[in-house]
Amino acid sequence: MTSNKADGVWEVFAARMFHGNVWIFDPTNILDRKEPSTDHFNIIGMVRNSMDAEKVGAIFEAATHGEGSKEGNPNAHFDLMGSKIIGSLLLAANVSGKNDRDVFRWAMTTDEDEPAAILDEHGFANQAATLRGLKRQPVETRGSVWATAQRCASPFEHEDYLASIRPVNDHHRVFDPVAFATSTDTLILLGSRTAGATSALVSSLVWDVFRSAQREALAGSNGRLRVPLVMELDEVGNTVILPELPEWYSFAGSLGIIISSYFQSVSQGRKQFGKEGMNELIGAASVLVYGGGGTEEDFVSSLSKIIGHYDHKVTIHSSSYNARSGHGRSSSDQIQRREILSAADLSNLSPGTMYVRTSDGGGGIVASHYWFKDEQLTQKIEPRMRRLKMGLKSTGPEDKDLIDVG
């Protein structure tokens, strides 16, 4: 699961803690723990070849781009080249045993020579040529591309939150995405594009887990994971910035990978993927859940049209008078086509009410089911939550009797 806040994290932790390991990536300490996490995540190590470099570079570029829409961006060419450069720097660091400090130094000093020499030495001649070619570009072009690469390197700027991606010691647990893909473990990823661009690190880890799960699924006898992978991606557009997400929706389910993406609004999705990309994601989703409050008139109106109409029977009464027969009355029935739910109805759904539509054509209004109103769940989860919070936040001697949460 992903998030940019502690809400919901303790509940998931408490519900999952006896179903395998619980891994936490929380570089800015959103959970307010008393001690740094001992979980280690090898961000640099996930970039093992040129394709990895391109993919992760694109994630870093998207996650550090800012809130504005990228559609019609006049600097798109520089952004693309900058993402390739940061990807090449990450690849050079991994194959030479260097770390994020070296990536940050290369980017900030606009150093093509050292990483290019490393890439050449390890057989990545094309990536080395890209770096050396940048050195021969006009000053303005070179400066613009390096400016993008420097922006992409910003997640490595703040030393105080990078301990969880640095080389490990004997006290660390090392997260293995391949082992995770076939386990019953739980992974909690916390970050934000506004908090040191930690969303770039979170998004890269989500990509690495998905890639590992995809490979494990395809290697199986039936092309599916033995243990389904459930990906609860909260705060897409803030914590999770994944250009490939709409494409994943088109095939992930057949691999046994279930993705749930949560957006604050349709506009948030359009900023990240563009209008067509967001439409692709919605169209490929097996289940669409809309919780009301939408102000995008085009989306809410289109949803109303998809929901459809119903035949409403109206009885019309009329009266007449003439001198010969006097007063007369008659009635007739008419069928009127009316919207099942108008755009206004959808925009103003009451809290806790949602519209749900499935890909097989089913749909309807449902009421939310809150875990804290479920007696069985609350009896199981609340005591665990209290112990977890005490163990992760307090400093008293009672800690020695608490569950070890890593």
N, C-alpha and C positions, 0 to 999 in steps of 0.2 A: 504494500500500500504506500501511497505518497500523500504528503500534506505539507502545508506551511505553518501549521499550528498544532498545539498539543491536543486539541479537541478530538476525541475519538481514538487517539493513539493508545491511551491507557486501557480502554475497553478492549481493543483488539489484542493488545499485549496480554491482558488477563485471560481472554478467551482462548488464546493460542499457545500459552506458555507450556502446556503439557502435551503438545502435539508435535514436538521437535524443538530445534533451536529457534530463538528469536534474535534476529540480527537487526541492529539499529545503526543507520547512518544519519547523524545529527551534528554536522560540523559546527553550527552556530549555537548549539545547546538550547534548542527550543524547548526541550523537556526539563530544563533547569536542573540537571543532575549535579550532584556534589563532586563527582569525579569524572574525568574524561572517559569516553568510551574506549574499550579495549578491542573493539571490532575494527579490523583493517580492510580497506577496499582499494584494490590496485587499479586506480584510474589509468595511469600511464601504461600498465601492462596489458590493458585490453586492446591496445593499438599494435597489432602484430604484423600487419601487412598493409599494402597500399590501399586496399579497399576499406579496411578498418579506418585508416587515416582519413579517407574521404568522408566516411559516414560520421565519425566522431567530430571531425572538423566542422561538418555541417550542423551538428547539434550545438557545438560551442558557439558558432556564429549566430544561430537562431536564438539561443538562450541569452545572449548578450546584446541582442539587437535593440531592445527597448520595446515600449508598449505600442508604438505606431504600426500601422499596416505596412507590409512590405510590397503591396501591389503598386505598380507604377514607380517603384524606387529607382531614381536616376543613377544610383551608385551600385546597382545590382551586380554589375561586372566586377567591381572592386570587392564587393562582399563575397562573391563566389571565389575569387582568387585568394582573398584573405583567409577564407575557410580552408582552402587547400594548403595554404602556407602553415596555418596552425596545426593542421593534420600531419603535415610533413615533419614539423618540429616535435610533435608527440611521438611519431614513429622513430625519429632519430634518437630521442631520449630513451625509448624502450629498448631498442636494439643495442644501445651502447651502455645500458645500465645506469643511465642518468635519471634525474627526477624532475619534479615540477619547477624547482628553482632554476634549472638549466633552461627549460622551456621559456620561463618568464624572462630570463636574462637574454636569450636569443631574440625574443620578440621585442623587448624594450630597447635593445641596442641595434636592432635591424641587422642582425648578423646572418648572412647567407652562407659564409664560408665554412664555419665549423660544422653546422648540421649537414651541409651538402657533402662534406668530406666523409662524415660518418655514414650517410646514406649510400654513398658510392662504395665504401668499404664493405657494406653489408648487402650489396646487390640490388639496391633500389636506385638504379641509374636515372630513371625518369623523374623521380621525385627530386633527386639531386639537381637534375637539369632545370626543373621548374624553379628551384631556389636560385641557381646561378643565372637563369634567364631573367629573373626579377631584377637582379643587380644591374642588368644592361638596359632596363626600361628607362624612359624619360623620368626625370626627377619627380615630376608631379604624379605620374602613374605609380612609380615605386612608392612614393610617400603615401598615396591613398591606399594601396594594397597593404602596406605595413601598418597603417593606422587601423585597418580592420583586424589584422592579425593581433595587434596590441590589445584591441578591445576584446578579442576572443580569449586572450591570455589573462584577462582580469580575474577569473576565478582563482588564479594562483597568486594573487597579490597579498592577501592577508595571512600572515604566518600563523596567527593564533588559532585558525580553524582548519589547518591542513594536516594536523597530526594523524588523522584517520586515513590519509592516503599516502603517508610516508612509509619508508622501509620499516619492517616490524622487528620486535624483539620477542623474547620467550613468553611474555605476558599477553601477547596479542592473539586473538582468534582471526584467522585469515578467511575471508569470504571467498568461496569458490562457486561461481555462477553455474558451472556444469553440475556439480554435486547438488546445488540448490534445486536445479531444474527437475531432478528425479527424487526429491525428498518431500517431507511434509513440514519443512521449516517455514518460518515467516520472516519476511524482510520488510522493514519499515524505513522509508526514505523521507527525510525532512529537509526542506530547503526552499529558496525563493530567488527569483530573478532580481529582487531588490535588496537582498542580503548578501552582498559580495558575489552576486551571480552564481550562488550555489546551485541554482536550477540546472546549470550546465553539467555539474557533477552528478546530480540526481538523475537527470535525463540520460546521461551516458550510461549509468548503472542500469536503468530500466532497459535501455537498448541492449546492453550486454547480457542481461538475464533473458530477454526475449530471444536474442540470437542463439544463446545456449540451449534454451528450451526448444526452439525450432529444429536445431540440429539433432537433439536427442529424440524428438518426435519422429523425424524423417528416418532416423537410424533404426527405429523400432519395426516390428513385424507388420503392424497395421497403420503406420504413419501417424500415430497419436501418442501423446504422453501417457505413461502408465498411471501417473498421478496428475490429474489436471492442474494446470497453473492458472490461478485466479489473480488477475491484475486489477486492483482497485486504484485507479489513477485519479486521485482528487486534485483539484486546482490545476487542471490542464490550462495552459496559458500563463501560469504563474510559477508553479513548481515543476511541471512537466512540459518541456518544449521539444516535441518530437515531429520533425517534418514528415516522417514516414507513417505516422499513426493512421491516417485514412487508408493507406495501402494495407496496413496490418489487418484492418477490419475486414478486408475482403477475403482473407484466407485463414486467419488465426484460429477461428472456431474449429475448423477441420483438423487442426493439429492438437486439439485438446487444450487450447489456450483461450481463456475467457477474459475479455477485456471490458472493464466498465470505466468510462471516462466521464468526469463530472466537470461541467462548465457553469460559470456564474450566469452566462448569457450566450446567446447565439453570436452576438457581436464579438465576444471574446474569442470564440473559435474562428471567426472570419479574420480577425487580426492575425492569427497564427497561420492559418491554412489558406486564406483567401476564400471568397464566396463559394467557388466551385469545389475547393477542397473540403470545406465544411459540409456542403451538400453531399459530397461523395461519402464522407464519414457517416452522416445521418442515414443515407440510403443503404449503406452496407451493414448498419447495426441490426442485430437480431431483435433487439428490444429498444424502443425509444420511450424515455420517461421524461415528461414535462411537468414541472412543479408549479407553474403559474408565475405571474409577475412579469411576463415577457412584454417588452415595449417595442420590439422590432415588428412593425406592422406587417411587413411582407411575410415574415416567418409565421406569425400568429395567424394571419389570414390564410396562408397556404395550409397550415395545420387544420384549420377549420374546414377547408375544402376537402382535405384528405379524409377527415372524419365523416363528411358526407351530409346527406339530407334525410329527412323522413317525411312521410305523407301525413299531413295533419288534416283531419276531417273537420269541416266547418259547416254548421247548419245555418242557413240564411232564411230569416222570416220576413215576409212582406205582407202588406195589406193594401186593399184597393176599395174603391167606392164608385158605384155608378147609380144613376137614378132608378133604373129598372130592378137591379138585383140587390141594391144596398151595399152594405159592407161585406168584404170578402178577405179571407186570410189564406196564405199558402206558405209552404216551406220547401226548401231544396237543400240537398247536401252538395258541398263542393270539396275537392281535395286540393290543399295548398302544399307546395314544397317548401319546407323550412329547414334551416340549418340545425343540426343536432346540437352543436355547440358553436356559438358565434365567436368571432375574434375577441369581443368584449368579455364573453363568458370565460374564455381561456385565459385572458390576461388577468382576470380577477378571481381566479380560483381561490377558495378559502385555504388558510394554512393547514397543512397536513393532508390536502387533497391533491391528487396527481392524475394526469392522463397518461395511460400506458398503451402503447401500440406494439404489436409483435409483427415480425416479418411475414407470418403466414396469414395476415389480414385480421387477426383478432385485436380487440382494443376496448377500452372503457375507462371509466373513472374509478379510482381505487383510493382507499384511505391508508395513510402511512401506519406502519406497525412499529412502534418505538420499543427498543430493547428494554428500557427502564420501566416500561409498563408490563413487561412479561415477568411474572413472579419467579419462574424457574431460572430465567437468565440472571435476574438481579441477585438472587440468592447465591448463584455460582460466581458471578463476576465482581460484585461490589467488594466482598472481603479481599479478594485477590488484588483489586485496584488499590485499596488502602495500604496493603503490605508493600506493593510495588512502589508506590509513591514515597512511602516512608523510607524504603531501602535505597532509592535513587536520590532522595533529596536531603534526608536528615543526616545528622552527624553524631548522634547519641550512641551510647553503648549497646542499645537494643538492636543495632544493625547486625550484630554477629549471629542473631537467630533468624535473620530474614533469608528469603530465597536469593540465591546467587543469580543475578540477571546479566552478568557480563559487562 
